[in-house]
Amino acid sequence: MTQIHLDKSVYSPAFCDLCRPNGSRVALFADRNLPYAETLLDYLKKNGFAAELFLLPAGEKAKTREVKQALEDTLLEKGFGKDSLFLAFGGGATLDLVGFLASTYLRGVPTILIPTTLLAMADASIGGKTAVDTPHGKNLIGTFYLPRAIWMDLTLLETLPQKEWLNGLSEILKAGLIADASLWERIEENGFDPKDKPALLGLLEKAIAVKTRTVEEDPEEHSLRAILNFGHTVAHAIEQASEHAWPHGQAVAVGCLAESYLSHLLGYLPAADFERIVRCIKSLGYPLGPLPEGLLEPMHHDKKVRDGKIHFVLLKKIGAVFSSCNEYTHVVDEKQIVTMLEWLDQLGET
């Protein structure tokens, strides 16, 4: 499994020591909105690395086949070879794109991920999923490709706006809902204060543990790993229908509510647990509406669709998903999905 270095400074001899054995030439890829990409480039150069910076479009605009192809052509023209190391410095979109690029460039070059958002630390950096988006949906073209290491420097989070903290928290909440009731209860009882670093570190450690355990058991999502998609069928539909005006984390929070409702509607999730989920997520200050129209159509392009039928991960209680015969996604009748979407619209109006 990939080494995860948590709460370590990227501007340190230890980080340089990690990079040196992996490549004699460094390609540093960063979101063009990242304020300190040049700082890291200068630090690498001062420590003897032959490094070059490649700036990417901001956010999901980076995750296209066209951007990937343009980067491949530029890297080949500049002579980056198999002895190159790719550093992905940014949020989830940057990590997804650069991971995909690294997996196919010269049939694979080593990569180290440096997530700069809580969302990327809790989710996108872990597990080796790489992808680009298409007009038909999110993450439909990609690979499984593990990075050599993930370097999480919590000081990079200090300038995050409140919206970005909430975006990251949604994936931590999801981890608690699917596999760690104690993680959920910490947030339910204490709320969330990003300035409380020991508490933040504890939440992040627990969320990372949920994802790493799940990925180690099912690295290529043949069965159990599908539970990590809880909330995401609805979330991806919201992102797609809004043309990414809704950020991923905010959409995931709403998706967790929606799919908890569906779990309760189908008789798996007890009313008491469902009410706790709604109460907690609402108390954290997530915007719940107005939602974009036409959410059902993009759900038909979700990766979990089988034989034209939409599948969902469902909860049986806080901290555990419903499974049957080693299956973790379940067909839901379209009428019940419509009922869920009607409930979601009403929730967003309150």
N, C-alpha and C positions, 0 to 999 in steps of 0.2 A: 504494500500500500504506500501511497505517496507520503513523504515526510511533511508534517504540518508544524510550522514554527509559529507559535502563538505569542503575541505581545513581545515581539523582538523588533528592534530598530532596523530599518532598511539601510540606514546610513551607519554601518558598523563593519568591523573586520570580519565578523562571523558571516554576514551576508556575502561579502566578497569571497570568503573561503568556500562558501557553498557554490558560488557561480564558477569559480576558476576551473574545476575539473570537467565542467560540462560543455565548454566551448571556448575557442580561442578568439572568436569574433562575436560580438553581442549586438543583436537587433532589439532595441527597446521600443515597444509599441505602447502608445498612450492615447487616451481620449484627449482631443485637442483642447477641451475645456479644463483639463487638470492643471492646476496652477503651479505644480512643482515637478513636472516632467523634466524640464531643463535642469533642475537642481539635481535630480537623480542621474541624469546623463553626465553632468559635470563631475559628480562624485565618482562615477564609474571610471571616467577618463583619468581623474587624478590618482586612481588606484591601479592604473596600468591596463585597463581594458580598452580594446579597439571597439568602441561602441558608437552606434548611430541611432538617432531617434526617428521614429516614423509616427506621425500624428494621424489619428483616426477621426472620422466624423463622430460627433457626439451621440451617445446613447445608441438606441436601436438602429439608427441610420448607418451605423458601422456594419451591421450584421446582414450584408447582402453578398450575393455571389459576385456582383460587379466589383465591390471593394476588395474582396478576397483575390479576385483575378488580377486586379491592378497591383496589389501588393506583391503577388507572385512574380509578375513581370518585372517590377522594380527590383526585387531581391535578386532575381536571376541576372538582370543587367549589371547590378553592383557586385556580382560574384560571390554572394553568400553561399557557402557550401555546407557539406554535412558536418563540418566542425563548428557550425554556428550554434549559438544559444539564443533562443527567443525569450524575452522577458515581457510578460503581459502586465501592464501597470494601469489599473483602472477599475471600473465597475463591471457588473456581470456581462454586459454586451461586449466589452473589450476582451474579457477572458474567454467568452464563447467563441468569438471570431478568431482570436490569436491561437487558441487551442486547436481549432479546426485547421487553420493555416499550417500550424506546426505538424499536425498529423499527416498532412498530404505533401508538404513541401519536401522534395527529394525523398519521398516515401517515409518521412518522419525525422524531425530534428528535436533535440531536447528543449523543454520549456519549463520556466519557473513562473508561477502566478503570484502577483502582488496585488491582492484586492484592496481597493481604497474606499469601499462603502461597507456598511454593516450587512447589507443585503448580499453582497458578493462574498463576504467572509462566512456568513451563515449558510450559504447555499451554492451559488454558481461556481465557486472555486473548487468545491469538493466533489469527487466522484468521476471525473474524467469525461463528462458529457460536453461535446463541442457541437456548434451548429451555426447556421445562418437561417434567416427568415426568408419566406417567399410570399408572393401575393395571396397564396392559399392558406397561410397560417404561419405560426411561430415555430422555429426550431425543427423544420421538417427535413432539412438536409444537414447531415452532420455525421460525426463519428464518436466512438469511445476511445479516448486517448489520455492516459494519465500523465500529468506533469511530473517532473522530477521532484518538485517541492512546491509548497505553498507557504508564502512568507506573509504573516499577518502582523502589521505594525499598527497598533491601536492609536498611536499619535496621529496617523493619517486621517482618523475619523473626527478630529477635534473641530474642524471647520464645517462639518456637515450641517445643513439646515434641518429644522424639525421634520420636514416632509421626508427626508432621506433616513432619519432615524426610524420613523414609522414604517418606511418601506422595508428596512431590514428586520424590524421587530416582527413583521408578519410571518416571515419564514421561521423565526424562533417559535412563535405561537403555533405554527403548523407542526413543527417537530414535537412540541409538547402534546398536541392533540392526537397525533398518530402513534406515539411511542413512549412518552415520558410524562405521566400525570404530574410528577413533582415539579417538572419544569413549568408546566402550565400553571400550577398552583402558586409558584413563586411570583409570577406576574399578576395572577388573579388577586393575590393577597397584598402585594407590595407595590403594584403599579410598575412603571418603568421610568427611570431617571438616568439618562445617558451620562450625566455628570458623575454618577456613582460608579467609578471604574471597577472596584472589586465585584459589585453586583453584576455589571455588564460582562465582565470576564467570566463570571460563573454561569450566566445565561448562555454565553457564546460557547463555552466548553461543553455544556450539556447538549446544545443544539448540534454542534459538530459531532459529538459522540453518537447521537441518533443517526445522523447521515452516514458516518463512516461505518458503523455496525451494519447498517442496511446495505450499503454498497459492497462491503466485503463479502456478505452472504450471497449477493446477487449482482455482480458487477455489470452485467449487460442487460438488465431489466427483463429477465425471462419470467419473473414471478414477483417476489417480495418487493423489489425496488420500486415497483409501481406505486407503493403507498406514499412515496415522496411526491406524487402528483396530486395528493389531496388538495382540494381547493383550486387546482390549476385548470381543470376543464372549463369552469366558469371564468376564471381569471384570464386565460388566454383569449376567450371569446370577447371579454370586455376590452382587452388591449386591441384586438383586431378590429372590432366594431368601432372603436373610438379613434382608430388610426394612431394608436399609441399616445393619445392625449392622456389616458390613464396610465400612470407608472405601474410597473410590475408589482411592486410590493403592496401598493394600495389596492390593486385588483385582486391580489391573493387574499388580503384580509376579507374583502367582500366575497370572494370565492369560498373561503372557509365557512363563512356564515351560510352561504347558499347551499353548500354541500352538507353542512350540518343539518340544515332544515330538511334536505332530501333524505338524509339518514333517519331523521325523526319521522318524517312522513311515511317512510317505508317500514317503520316499526322496529328499527335496529337501535336507535339512540334514544335512551330514556328522556322524558320531558325535563327532568331536573337538570340533567347534563346539558341539554340543548339550551335551556334558559340561562345557565351559567355562561355558556359560550357567547350568546348574544349580549348579555349584560357586560361581560369583560371587554369584548371587542369594541362595543359602543363607548365604554368608559375611557378608552385609550385615545379617542379623538379622531378616528379614521373618518374621512368623508365617505358616505354610503350612497350618495346619489347627487344629481340625477344620472342614471345609467344610460349608455347609448342604446339606441334601438337595434333590433335585429340580432340578438345574441344567439338565437337558436341555430342559425345558418353556420356561423364559424365553428360551432361545436361539432358539426358533421365532418370537419376537417381535422379534428383532434387526433393525436397519435394513437389514442386508445380505442378509436372506432374499429369495430370488427363486423364484417358482413353488413356494413351500412348502419350499424346500431351503436349508439353512444354509450360508453361505459364510464362509470364513476367509481372512485374510491369512497367507501362509506365507513362511518364510525359506528362502533357498538357501545363505546363509552369514551370519556375523556382519557386519553392515553392508550387507546387500542382501536384498531380497525376491525371491521367485519371481514372474515374470510370464509370461504367454502371450498373444500376439495383443493386446497393450495392455490386458489384463485383470489386475487386481491382487487380486481376491478369487476364491476357487475353491470349488466345491461339494465337500463332504466327506461320504462315506457315513456314515449314522447309526451303523452298527456300529463304525466307526473312532472316532467321537466318543465312544461309550460306552467303548471301550478307553482312550482318552485320559483320560476322567473316572475310570476305575478306577485308572490310574497316578497321577493327581493325589491321589486319596484315600490311596493307599499312601504317597505322598511326605509328605502331611500328618501321617501317623502316626509318621514317623521322627524 
